[in-house]
Amino acid sequence: MQDSGSSRLSTLPKELREVLEFTRMHNRWRRFETINLIASENVMSPLADSAYMSDMMHRYAEGKPFKRYYQGTRYVDEVEVRVMRLMGELLNAGYVDPRPISGTTANASVFRVLGACGSKAVIAPVQAGAHVSHTKFGTLGALCIEHIEMPYDPERMNVDVDKAVKLIEEVKPSFVVLGASVYLFPHPVKEVAEAAHSVGAKLVYDAAHVLGLIAGKRWRNPLDHGADVMTASTHKTFPGPQGGIIATRDEEIYKRVSRAVFPYFVSNHHLHRLPALAVTAVEMKYFGEAYADQVVRNARALAEALAAEGFKVLGEHLGYTKSHQVVLDVRPQGGGAKAAKLLEDANIIVNKNLLPYDPPDAIKDPSGLRLGVQEMTRFGMKEDNMKDIARFMRRVLIDREDPRKVAEEVKEYRKEYTRVHYCFDVDTIEDGKLYLLY
Ligand SMILES: *Cc1c(COP(=O)(O)O)cnc(C)c1O
């Protein structure tokens, strides 16, 4: 490990320098030297970054704006009501709770309210892209709600509507969940909502992955099609701080869910997220459509380019993808675990993933890779860049070139793409400092 050189740093204790140095190396590698294709990640704008670094990160504000259990929150309250209003406008939802500190916490709060212990929920199986919080191993299990598997059609890579409707009518669950972690094509919200409502069940739409596409109007807003409540992460296609959110048009659901967020699942809601989330919401209002449009174009372009390079890309007969994701079957290249590691050695960061036809226990070495283009889109990449990325991937996984050689080229390539787009051009340190404490 090399020292970063400053003489003042070298006077610090070694155990401190180590931590700082690892952090610096992480920042340099992941921010400037790699092509990041993790589908659940993104970066904030420079302005949102600087708004994040505020004194609010040290404070408590249990309760709701202007009805807190602590003093000293008058400006936090003002920011939080603006977050609620801005996110409500973007999602066309009258009621927003931004306090869940993650998408999982948002799901926990909603599941807890809609399903009592011992009740049933109909949700897609894990191989079909369900999130761990949808399963007996995660939040659903912790709340002792039974997971009834939603019928899934691997051929169409989507919920099997006819079978799903029948199952919901038969099982009469407390709630149904749509939305997923592997998510190429929009789920049939309208049909499933009608079936759920016909047996008195609620429909939860988990928009963790596609929140930014919904805000940018390139993905159907589930609330327009009958979903009762939407949960999401605020840091995947929505390029905000890591956190969660709940949105609904149903006042009754909002009131009950809010009483579950605090005090069941959140005490302090990590207040420094709020200004950064508000900044991102305003950016999405002005630039979100252009961003989301380029994201879906890039995903399609990456899928087509990878297929042309000889990869097995899922969903060819369906046009590959309508989201930010592309899914590959890399069994011919040695499987998901091996492929993901080789790409990492080449400075291309992806994650291995179960494919719809994998057994659930193949989780350590699944057949697939899941790719997302949203972050590289934020850094200004377009369709032609997707062809270059596909070529890098072919050289590593099909031509079996030395990944370290490709890594050097990726590092060089990335140098042109380090500025965040689709945000206000307030990106000098001086401008940023207006909002910074330090
Ligand atoms: C990522 C994800 C979540 C929540 O993730 P957090 O890391 O807790 O924000 C929930 N549901 C789905 C479908 C997801 O992909």
The ligand as an ORCA input file, in Angstrom:
! r2SCAN-3c Opt
* xyz 0 1
  C     -32.606     -3.074     -3.946
  C     -33.983     -3.533     -3.720
  C     -34.674     -3.238     -2.539
  C     -34.127     -2.504     -1.364
  O     -32.811     -2.390     -1.244
  P     -32.103     -1.471     -0.144
  O     -30.690     -1.839     -0.355
  O     -32.612     -1.894      1.177
  O     -32.424     -0.045     -0.461
  C     -35.985     -3.633     -2.437
  N     -36.595     -4.250     -3.432
  C     -35.986     -4.543     -4.601
  C     -36.770     -5.208     -5.670
  C     -34.656     -4.205     -4.777
  O     -34.042     -4.516     -5.912
*
